[in-house]
Amino acid sequence: MLATLKTIRELTRTDDRASLNVGIVIVYLLHKASATMTELAEQCDCTTSAMTGLIDKLERLDIATRARSGRNAIVTLTDYALSQLPIPQKHP
């Protein structure tokens, strides 16, 4: 887990409070593969507007991407992010 957090900090080039939410989003997407903006905002205890700003930053860094699905935006990690992050192993 520490390796994942260190890699997240290096990928996002951030060390401020937003880095906590960035870490939460990336770890959540590592485990779940995709999520709506509302789900991510709930995980971070922030507004969907704040989450939009955070995902905008992750898109600019080629870490996350959004796709429309009906009325929702579905967020996933990019292939680049997945290639850089240590993927947690699932235990049986």
C-alpha positions as CSV (number, residue, x, y, z in Angstrom):
1,M,0.0,0.0,0.0
2,L,2.8,2.4,0.8
3,A,4.3,1.8,-2.7
4,T,1.0,2.6,-4.2
5,L,0.7,5.9,-2.3
6,K,4.2,6.9,-3.2
7,T,3.5,6.2,-6.9
8,I,0.3,8.2,-6.7
9,R,2.2,11.2,-5.2
10,E,4.8,10.9,-8.0
11,L,2.2,10.5,-10.8
12,T,0.0,13.4,-9.7
13,R,2.9,15.7,-8.6
14,T,0.9,16.8,-5.6
15,D,1.5,16.9,-1.8
16,D,-1.4,19.0,-0.6
17,R,-4.7,18.0,0.9
18,A,-6.1,17.2,-2.5
19,S,-3.5,14.3,-2.6
20,L,-5.6,12.5,0.0
21,N,-8.7,12.6,-2.3
22,V,-6.5,11.7,-5.3
23,G,-5.3,8.7,-3.4
24,I,-8.8,7.6,-2.4
25,V,-10.0,7.9,-6.0
26,I,-7.1,5.9,-7.5
27,V,-7.2,3.2,-4.9
28,Y,-11.0,3.0,-5.2
29,L,-10.7,2.7,-9.0
30,L,-7.9,0.1,-8.7
31,H,-10.3,-2.1,-6.7
32,K,-13.6,-1.3,-8.5
33,A,-12.3,-0.6,-12.1
34,S,-14.9,2.2,-12.7
35,A,-17.1,4.5,-10.8
36,T,-19.5,7.4,-11.3
37,M,-18.6,10.9,-10.3
38,T,-21.2,10.7,-7.5
39,E,-19.7,7.5,-6.1
40,L,-16.2,9.0,-6.1
41,A,-17.5,12.2,-4.4
42,E,-19.2,10.2,-1.7
43,Q,-16.0,8.2,-1.1
44,C,-14.1,11.5,-0.7
45,D,-16.8,13.2,1.3
46,C,-16.9,16.1,-1.2
47,T,-19.2,17.6,-3.7
48,T,-19.5,16.3,-7.3
49,S,-18.3,19.8,-8.4
50,A,-15.1,19.3,-6.4
51,M,-14.7,15.8,-7.8
52,T,-15.1,17.2,-11.3
53,G,-12.1,19.5,-10.7
54,L,-10.1,16.6,-9.3
55,I,-10.9,14.3,-12.2
56,D,-10.1,17.2,-14.6
57,K,-6.6,17.3,-13.1
58,L,-6.3,13.5,-13.3
59,E,-7.3,13.6,-17.0
60,R,-4.7,16.3,-17.8
61,L,-2.1,14.0,-16.2
62,D,-3.4,11.0,-18.2
63,I,-4.3,9.1,-15.0
64,A,-8.1,8.9,-15.4
65,T,-10.6,9.3,-18.1
66,R,-14.4,9.9,-18.2
67,A,-16.9,8.4,-20.5
68,R,-20.6,9.3,-20.7
69,S,-23.1,6.6,-19.8
70,G,-26.6,8.0,-19.9
71,R,-26.7,10.9,-17.4
72,N,-23.6,9.7,-15.6
73,A,-19.9,10.1,-16.2
74,I,-18.0,6.9,-15.6
75,V,-14.5,7.3,-14.5
76,T,-11.7,4.8,-15.1
77,L,-8.0,4.7,-14.8
78,T,-6.0,5.0,-18.0
79,D,-3.7,2.3,-19.3
80,Y,-0.8,4.6,-18.5
81,A,-1.8,4.8,-14.8
82,L,-2.4,1.1,-14.6
83,S,1.1,0.5,-16.0
84,Q,2.7,2.7,-13.4
85,L,0.8,1.7,-10.3
86,P,1.5,-1.5,-8.3
87,I,-1.6,-3.5,-8.7
88,P,-2.8,-5.0,-5.4
89,Q,-3.1,-8.7,-5.4
90,K,-6.5,-10.1,-4.4
91,H,-6.4,-12.7,-1.7
92,P,-8.4,-15.9,-2.1
